[in-house]
């Protein structure tokens, strides 16, 4: 039976799956609430994945696929039903990872995000990073922040994405959305030219390399607010990952720049809810304050966690948020135990014991 791509994509929408995977030798697989499930379908053959890719991929991406062996693009089943697609080669055949793009306006409340994250929508300068593994909701969190700004401020927002995931309508803001491989050749080119387009706020899909990091920091230092993402699990590793793009002799300068420019880091993971019907974000949140600035500039990254444990300025660790979710019965204790980072600290937090914001004389 030949593949019916439209029927498969309509099925993804109907059952509220997040992803569709097409691989030669097995049936199509869909991801629901984080788990993969096979679709009742004969095993796919090479012609099936070739056909699916040819149906969805814009012709302009053909050269990149031939050159790199992989390519990202977006595909619209209809005006409202859109997907992000990655086509890649494995064992000599094409595979596809197709992610459903949420088209409706998502608020902080819709996403069950901690309310203090909304404070980033009030900033006028700095770098705000949302981090975590693929599929943890980073883009959704950034979209909620852009919607907050769009409804409350009069700014020019430029988004640079590969591909565009959320389509915005101008409200109080002007929002220009630039798609890599369609509107511009690459992230570096788009970001370099963005400053000539009179932006107030820039949303960059991902900090991918040294040049995009350097240009983002330059944008901040010239008075802009920049939002972006990284694939890092916590605030400490986010700072460390950025520093690793630079040589040993450059380390003092880059840490000074990060101390001045980074306004906050949100690291999130999706945790199964107690009713088993969905997942909810669990977030580590770091806001830059005088203590964090000092620690970053002095390269004392490991001490950042101690400050966050104190809850100063609305900061919280991953385990602190887990405790809140368990106490509100949003998630089960079993689920928390399966993802907790520090069991001993988690148990103490459940009993109401908290840490001081400057334990160990961090400012000394």
SEPA-45702 format. One record per atom (N, C-alpha, C, O): x, y, z. Coordinates in steps of 0.02 Angstrom, whole numbers, plus 50000, padded with zeros to 5 digits. Each point is the difference from the previous one (the first is absolute). Layout:
BEGIN
XYZ/...
//
This chain:
BEGIN
500434994050000/499575006050000/500445006250000/500425000950044/499495003549906/500385006149996/499835004650058/499444999950026/501045004149994/499905004650056/499495005449982/500025002749945/499524998750102/499525005449991/500205005550050/499775000050057/500665004549921/500285005050046/499475004550030/500025001550059/499505000649900/499485004650026/499614996650056/499855003150051/499984990649940/499624996450051/500414999450065/499735000750054/500934998049939/500424999550059/500045006650037/499945000150062/500155005449902/500045006550032/499345002050031/499995003050054/499464995449914/499345001450030/499914995950063/499685002350048/500594991649953/499974995950060/500405002950057/499794999850058/500805002949927/500415003450051/499595005550034/500015000750061/499655003249898/499595005650026/499424997350041/499855002650054/499824992249921/499404997450032/500134997250070/499615001050046/500954995449961/500154996850065/500455004450043/500224997950054/499925008249922/500415004850037/500704997250014/500275000750055/500024996149895/500704997750005/500475005949988/499825004949966/500774994750061/500485005449990/500454998749940/500235004749967/499914988950018/500494998349948/499774994049960/499634995750024/500615004049914/499924994249957/500694998149974/500375004249976/499804989350029/500644997549976/499894995049944/499604995450006/500755005749939/499964995649941/500684997149987/500475003649985/499604989850020/500634996549991/499894993749960/499534996250013/500915002549939/499944994049960/500094993850043/500454999650042/499114995549947/500044993650035/499534999250058/499944994650028/499725010849991/499524999750055/499395004249984/500005003749952/499474995850089/499405004049989/500125007250021/500475001350038/499125003449940/500035006850026/499904999950076/499614996050026/500745008450009/499955000450073/499795007150019/500235004849971/499314995750078/499805006650024/500165000550075/499984995150036/500175011149986/500165001250070/499415003550033/499805005449979/499934991550074/499455002950038/500215000350073/500184994950030/499805011149999/500205001050071/500684997150014/500134997250054/500325003549897/500694997850011/500164992949980/500584998249997/498914997749990/500114993049983/499874998649926/499545002949971/500874992849999/499914998149930/499514994249993/500024995350039/499555005149911/499504994849986/500004998549925/500025004649960/499964989050021/499984998349929/499315001349971/499494999250033/500505002949904/499375000849963/499874993549963/500464996849976/498915001250021/499824993949964/500125001149925/499595003149966/500974994450010/500215001449932/500544994949982/500404998250043/499634999649894/500554995449981/500685003550007/500035006249999/500504990050010/500665003050005/500155004449939/499834998349943/500485007450070/500145004749946/500594997549957/500454996650025/499525005049912/500554998549954/500335006649980/499735005450013/500854994249954/500375006049981/499595004849959/500055006150006/499534991149950/499585004349958/499515004250042/499835005649980/499954991650077/499525003750043/500325006350029/499715005449996/500884993950033/500315005950030/500245004949947/500005006150011/500214991349931/500195004549944/499395004149979/500055006149990/499384990550003/499385003449978/499795005250052/499815005649982/500214992550082/499795004650052/500445006350000/499755005650006/500904993449986/500465005850000/499895004349938/499995006250005/499924990749938/499895003849938/499355004050004/499965005549973/499554991850061/499365003450007/500065006350042/499695005149985/500714994550069/500035005550048/500585004949989/499935005950015/500634991849960/500605004149999/499995005249944/499874998249942/500265008250073/500055005149948/500604998449955/500514997450023/499435004249913/500544998549953/500655003550019/500554997649984/499405008250049/500605003850018/500454996250049/500595001650007/499134993350027/500384996350050/500364993949971/500384996750035/499515001949901/500284993949971/500765000050001/500314994950016/499995010849968/500735000349998/500304998950070/500514996750007/499165006150044/500264999150068/499954992750021/500464997450032/498994999249950/499934993050018/500544995849966/500294995550030/499855006049907/500524996349964/500695001450028/500434995650002/499685010750019/500665001950026/500134997550071/500534997350014/498975003550030/500094998650071/499724993350022/500184997550054/499384999549906/499684993850019/499425000850048/499694995150019/500155011249999/499445001550045/499765007149986/500405004149978/498974997350036/499735006749988/499385001050043/499624995350013/500285010850009/499405002050037/499565004349955/500265004049961/499094995250044/499545004349964/499314999650033/499894995850044/499665008649935/499324999850027/499524998049945/500145000949940/499304996350080/499494997749952/499315001750026/499854998750059/499745004149898/499325001750020/499494995349968/499934999749939/499724996650104/499454995849975/499415004349983/499624998549954/500305006950084/499485005149988/500275006650027/500575000350022/499025004849979/500225006550026/500174999550073/500465003350024/499174992650013/500094999650073/500414994050022/500285000050055/499754994849905/500344993850019/500694999649967/500064998549941/500465003050100/500685000449973/500464995350038/499874998350058/500674999749908/500464995250030/500725002249987/500155003149949/500294995250098/500715000849992/500294993249982/499874995150034/500525004649913/500244993649974/500764999849999/500325004949980/499974989650041/500704998649988/500054993749960/499774994750021/500545005749919/500144994149959/500734998450007/500435004549994/499734989250018/500704998150010/500114993049971/499534996249990/501105002249998/500174993449973/500234995450056/500365002150046/499444991749951/500264994850045/499984993449964/499504998049971/501074998550031/500084993649966/499805000349927/499714995449972/500455010349997/499905000749928/499295001849979/499875000349940/499685000950107/499315001949983/499825006450037/500345002050047/499125001149931/499765006150032/499524998450058/499574995849994/500535007750061/499524999950056/499755007150011/500345004849983/499074995750047/499715006650013/499755000550072/499674995450025/500495010150007/499725001750065/499555006149990/500255005449982/499114993850029/499515005249985/499675002350065/499684996050034/500415010349983/499725002750063/499425004749985/500065004449958/499394994750078/499425004349992/500165006850031/500255000450056/499605004949908/500105006850025/499335002550027/499494999849966/500535002550096/499395002650032/499855006849970/500415004650005/499004996249965/499845006249965/499625005050043/500015006049986/499664991650067/499615004750040/500445003950048/500554997850019/499205008050001/500375004250048/500024996550067/499484998450029/501135000649997/500094996650064/500225005050052/500475003849989/499194996250069/500185004550054/500424996350053/500064993949997/500225009950049/500374996950055/499564995250038/500224994650021/499155007449989/499534995750037/499834993749961/499964994650029/499955006049905/499864994149959/500554994850006/499874994050000/500755008450005/500584995650002/500194997850070/500464996150009/499175006450042/500144998350070/500715001950021/500344996350036/499895009549940/500675002350017/499995003950065/499505003350016/501034996350023/500055004150061/499905007449983/500305002449951/499295001250087/499845006949981/500595004749996/499995004949963/500554993850077/500565004650000/500375000249933/500375004749986/499534990249972/500325000149934/499735005949959/500365002749958/499024999350055/499715005749965/500375006550011/499915004749961/500504995650091/500395006250012/500475001549943/500175005949989/500054989049975/500475001249945/499675004249944/500365003249961/498984996850036/499655004049950/500035007450016/499825004249958/500414997650102/500055007150020/500715002749991/500125005950013/500354989849966/500695002349992/500085003749935/499654998849951/500835006050049/500135003949940/500704998849972/500165002349945/500254994050091/500674998749977/500234993550031/499804998350056/500634998049910/500294994050029/499874993949959/499625000149951/500714994450069/499924993549967/499614995450046/500214998950057/499244998449919/499584995350038/500024993449963/499824999749941/500394995050093/500064993449968/499504995150029/499914999650061/499764996749895/499574994550020/500334993649976/500134999349940/500014996150106/500414994249982/499654993550019/499504999950036/500784994749938/499734993350014/500094995649939/500245002249948/499564991550059/500074995349946/499505001449945/499525003850010/500574993249932/499535000749945/499314997650022/499934994650030/499555009349955/499324998050015/499765001750070/499484997650021/500905006650016/499805001650069/499575006250004/499805002050054/500065001349889/499565005850001/500355006750000/499705005150018/500944995149963/500375006350000/499675005249954/499905005750020/499934992249920/499695004749952/499335002550024/499825005849988/499804989950045/499355002150026/500085005250055/499615004850002/500894994450041/500125004950053/500195006749970/499755005250022/500694994749928/500195006349967/499415003249966/499925006150000/499654989749969/499415002749967/499545003550050/499725005349985/500204991850074/499575003150051/500295006850021/499625004750012/501044995849993/500315006450018/499915005149944/499875005950014/500194992049924/499905004649944/499275002449998/499875005949987/499664989650027/499295002150003/499895005050055/499625004849991/500704994350067/499945004950054/500245006849979/499675005150011/500914995149957/500295006449977/499565003049946/499875006150000/499894989849954/499595002349944/499365003450024/499755004649967/499994993250089/499385002950025/500085005750048/499515003050021/501124998649997/500095005050053/500505005549983/500005005250033/500424993949916/500515004949984/499985001849926/499734996349959/500555009450025/500045002249929/500734999549979/500395004750008/499784989549963/500694998549983/500034996949930/499504998049972/501115001850001/500124996349938/500364993650018/500565000150025/499114994249963/500274993450016/500204996649935/499614999849952/501004997550046/500224995949943/500144993050026/500384999150047/499314995949922/500154993150016/500404996949943/499845001149941/500674995050076/500414996549950/499974992650017/500274997950051/499404998149907/499854993150017/500154995349942/500045002049943/500044991650074/500144994849950/499644993550020/500294995950035/499095003149943/499575004849965/499585003950050/500064999250060/499495005249914/499535003750042/499524995050032/499714995849965/500205004750100/499564995350036/499345003250020/499484996749995/500535009550027/499395003450020/499925006349957/500475003949992/498934997049980/499865005849959/499655005250043/499494998550031/500785007649971/499735005350042/499635005149957/500175001149942/499325001950089/499665005749969/500215006350037/500065000050062/500055005349902/500175006350032/499425002350044/499435000449978/500735001150084/499515003150045/500265007050015/499905004649961/500434996350096/500315006550013/500695000349969/500265005449988/500044988849999/500674999649971/499984998849925/499504997549973/501045004349994/500134997649932/500444993850007/500535000450031/499264994049939/500394993850005/500184997749930/499564998249960/501095001750025/500254997249937/500304993250015/500414999350045/499394995749916/500244993250010/500414997849940/499754999649944/500894999050069/500474998149947/500144992650005/500214997550052/499684998949893/500124992849999/500644998449963/500095001849941/500374994750093/500624998049970/499864995149942/499554995850005/500825004949941/499934996149939/499435002349956/499934997849942/499655006750084/499485002849957/500115007549990/500025002449944/500055001250112/500085007349996/500735002050002/500185005549976/500254990350051/500715001650008/500404993549999/499734994650013/500915005949971/500394994049989/500154996250065/499994993849999/500155009750056/500154996550063/499905004750059/499875005949992/500194991350069/499915003850062/500495005850004/499815005550018/500824993249965/500525005150008/499845006149958/500055005750023/499754993149915/499845005549955/499405004050026/500015006150001/499474990350021/499395003350024/500155004250062/499765005750006/500634991650040/500145003550063/500455006049988/499915005350031/500584994049924/500445005749985/499615005949972/500145005850016/499364992849941/499635005349968/499415002550042/499715005249985/500104991050067/499425001950040/500085006950032/499525003750006/501094998050014/500115006450033/499865005949954/499885005550024/500144993449910/499855005449953/499255000849989/499785004549964/499834991150066/499285000049988/499615003250058/499404999050006/500965004850036/499705003750056/499594995750048/499435001650015/500864992850009/499634995850047/500065002750072/500495003350017/499024995150023/500055000950072/500144993350033/500374999550049/499334995349922/500054993250028/500164995249943/499715000449946/500754995050067/500174994849951/499904993250031/500264998650055/499364997149912/499934993050021/500404995849950/499854999849941/500674996950085/500434995849959/499864992750017/500054998050058/499774998049892/499784993250012/500484995950043/499774996150042/500885004849949/500494996150038/500685003349996/500195002649948/500184997250107/500715002049999/500394994049975/500154995450038/500035004649898/500274994049969/500764999849999/500304994649998/500025011250002/500735000049992/500295006450030/499645004250026/501024996349970/500355005750029/499765006649971/499905004950036/500004995349898/499825006449968/499325002450023/499915006050012/499604989549993/499335002250022/500025002250073/499645004650020/500784992150021/500085002150070/500315007050004/499745004350035/500804996749928/500335006550001/499535005549976/499975005450029/499664993249917/499555005149973/499435001450047/499785005750007/499964989150027/499465000950049/500245004450057/499645004550021/500964994250005/500275004150054/500115007149977/499895004750039/500314996249899/500095006749972/499325003649996/499965006050015/499524990449966/499335002949997/499785002550069/499725005450006/500434990650045/499825002050068/500405006350020/499725004750029/500924995349955/500425005650020/499835006449963/500195005550022/499454994049922/499775006049964/499285001850020/499695004249968/500064992550086/499375002250029/499384996149981/499445002650005/500644991249972/499424996049978/499854994450049/500424998050041/498964999549955/499794994150037/500024994149952/499705000349946/500644994450073/500084994149957/499754993950036/500204998650057/499374997649910/499774993550026/500304994549956/500045000849939/500174993750092/500244994449960/499984993550041/499785000050057/500454994649912/499984993450033/500684996649995/500415001649958/499694993550087/500574995649999/499784993150023/499514999450037/500844995449942/499844993250023/500424998450061/500464995849996/499395007550060/500374998750062/499504998650056/499455002749999/500734993150050/499524997750051/499915004750059/499494999450035/500975005249978/499935004450057/500395006449989/500375000649951/499555004250095/500315006649992/500754999650000/500345003349960/499944992650085/500734999550004/500294997549934/500495002849975/499214991949997/500274997349938/499875004649941/500364999749950/499135004650055/499885005049948/500585004949997/500255001549945/499965001150112/500565004650003/500634996549975/500385002949960/499734991050062/500604996349981/500014998649925/500525000649968/498914997450004/499964998449929/500195006049957/500374999349952/499385006650066/500165006049962/500765001350003/500315001749949/499974997550110/500725001450008/500434995349959/500565001849979/499194992150008/500394995049963/500095001649926/500414996949966/499215008050009/500095002149931/500615004649991/500175001949945/500154999850111/500555004849998/500644996950028/499974995550042/500605007049934/500644997450021/500185001850071/499685004250031/500844992549995/500205001050070/500175007350014/499825002650052/500535000649902/500215006950012/499425004949997/500065005650024/499374992249948/499415004349995/499524999250058/499525003850006/500614991350037/499534998550054/499845005950045/499425001250014/501075002750011/499835005650044/499515004949967/499545002450033/500574999149903/499575004849965/499304997249991/499515003650011/500434990149968/499334997349987/499594999350064/499405001150000/500934997250056/499634999750063/499785006950023/499465000850028/500955004349961/499805006850016/499415002149957/499535003150025/500494995149911/499445001749955/499364996550023/499475003150002/500574990550014/499414996450022/499725002950064/499395000550009/501055001550037/499785002950063/499605006449988/499515001450035/500715002649915/499665006249983/499364998949960/499515003650010/500494991449946/499484999549949/499434995250017/499425001449984/500734993050048/499484995050013/499545002450056/500225001150056/499154999849927/499515002250049/499674994250036/499785000750057/500194993649911/499684994350032/500044993749957/500115000349940/499804994150093/499994993549967/499414996050027/499914999450061/499694997949894/499464995450019/500174993249970/500074999349939/500014995650103/500144993249977/499384995950016/499774999850057/499964996849893/499384996450012/500014992949975/500354998249953/499244997750080/499894993149981/499244998750004/499655003450038/500124991849924/499294998350003/499914993850043/500334994949990/499215005650059/499874994650048/499284997649993/499545004149990/500364989450014/499324997249993/499565002250059/500214999850058/499185002149925/499535002250052/499704994050036/500024994449976/499715007050083/499734994750043/499434996349968/499914994050012/499695009549946/499424996749968/500204995949939/499584996649970/501065003850010/500244996149943/499775002649933/500104996649949/499605009350049/499725002549938/500445005149964/499835002449946/500744999250083/500425005049968/500655000950037/500184996150044/500185009249937/500645001750032/500005007350018/499655004149970/500754997650079/500035006850026/500735002150006/500424995850017/499755010549969/500705002050006/500225000550073/499635002550043/500964995249970/500335000950064/500625004249986/500414998249958/499655007650076/500485005049979/500515001850054/499835000850058/500794999949920/500515003350040/500045007249973/500025001049939/500005003850106/499985007049979/500565003950035/500055000050061/500365003249899/500535004350026/499895007149976/499955001249939/500015003650107/500005007149983/500685002850019/500274998450053/499995005849904/500655003050016/499905005550053/499605004549991/500784995050064/500025005350050/500735001250018/500454997349967/499685006650084/500695001850016/500424993950018/500594999749983/499114995450050/500384994050019/500164995849938/500574997949991/498925001049967/500114996049939/500515003449955/500444996749972/499515009950021/500485003749959/500714998850024/500464998849960/499645001650106/500674999050029/500254992949987/500584999049982/498984996150028/500204993149990/500204998649928/500504996649988/499115006049964/500164998849930/500665003449982/500434997049968/499645009350052/500615003749981/500624996750030/500555000549971/499384996350088/500574996650032/500054992749980/500424996350026/499165001649928/500004993149974/499854994850055/500244994449997/499375007650052/499804995450054/499314997249984/499525000850038/500444995849905/499354997849972/499664994950046/499395000150007/501004995550025/499704994850042/499635003050060/499564996750028/500635009449992/499675003050058/499315003049984/499635001850045/500214998849890/499365002949981/499424996050029/499505002950021/500574990549982/499464995750025/499835001750073/499424999950019/501095001750021/499875001750070/499585006350007/499575000350044/500555004649913/499615006150002/499284998649980/499535002650030/500384993449918/499334998449976/499604996350053/499395000950005/500944994850033/499644996250052/499695004650053/499514998150033/500765007949975/499725004650049/499355003249977/499655003150041/500184996449896/499375002849975/500005007549993/499475003049990/501125000250014/500055007249994/499755002449932/500144997049949/499485008650052/499765003149938/499574995349957/499955001149940/499754993950090/499584995449962/500374994449966/499724996349960/500935002950056/500384994549971/499794993450030/499754999850057/500354994849906/499844993450026/500404994849962/500185000949942/499964993650092/500334994349969/499464995349972/499405000850014/500824994549946/499554994949973/499654996350057/499394998949996/500994999150055/499704996250056/499515004250040/499514997350025/500615009249981/499535004450036/499335000149964/499474999950033/500545000349900/499374999949963/499664993250005/499394999550004/501014995249997/499724993350009/499604999650065/499464997150002/500815005850051/499664999950065/499325003649994/499504997550026/500495008249940/499375003649991/499494995749963/499414999950018/500824996749930/499544995949959/499754994050039/499424998049991/501004999050052/499784994450041/499495002350052/499494996850009/500665008850025/499555002450052/499325002149973/499504999550035/500495002949903/499365001949970/499654994149967/499465000749972/500854993350033/499744993849972/499945000349924/499604996549970/500815007949999/500025000449927/500364994149971/499824997449947/500715000350088/500364994049980/500034995350060/499905002150057/500254991649930/500044995150054/500705000050031/500495002249970/499554995250090/500654999350033/500444995249961/500615001049996/499104993949975/500384995249960/500325003449940/500584998649983/499045005849984/500275003649942/500575004550022/500515000549966/499405003050090/500525004450025/500634996150016/500555002149983/499384992150049/500584995950018/500384997749938/500614998950003/499045000349941/500334997549940/500415005349964/500424998349958/499485008150059/500355005449965/500395004650046/500375004349976/499564994850090/500325004650048/500764999849991/500294994849984/500035010950028/500735000549992/500374998350064/500524996749998/499235005650059/500334999050065/499474997450049/499625003950029/500374989549981/499484997050041/500005002850071/499475001550027/501124999250004/500035002450069/499745007150006/499605001650044/500615002849910/499775006950001/499255000349986/499645004150029/500124991749926/499294999849983/499584998150061/499485003150013/500744992050025/499644997950060/499995005550052/499495001150034/501075002549973/500025005550048/499525005649979/499665002950042/500314998449893/499555005249976/499274998150012/499585004250015/500264989349977/499324997750012/499805001250073/499415001050015/501084998850030/499875001150071/500015007450019/499885001850057/500265002449893/499975007250013/500665003350016/500015005850018/500544990549975/500665002950014/500255003549938/499994997149946/500255009150060/500255003949944/500725001950010/500274999550055/500055002749890/500705002050003/500065007550000/499575003549973/500964999150056/500135007250000/500275002149932/500324996049966/499555010350014/500205002449934/500755001249995/500265000449944/500105000350112/500715001349996/500384995250046/500475001950034/499314991849966/500334995050042/500724999149979/500164999849941/500274999850107/500714999149986/500345006549983/500555000049971/499135005850047/500315006549987/500215000849928/500585001449985/498944997649970/500165000349929/500255006849978/500385000649951/499415004650085/500225006749981/500675001950031/500285005249985/499974990450058/500615001750036/500634999849957/500545001350024/
//
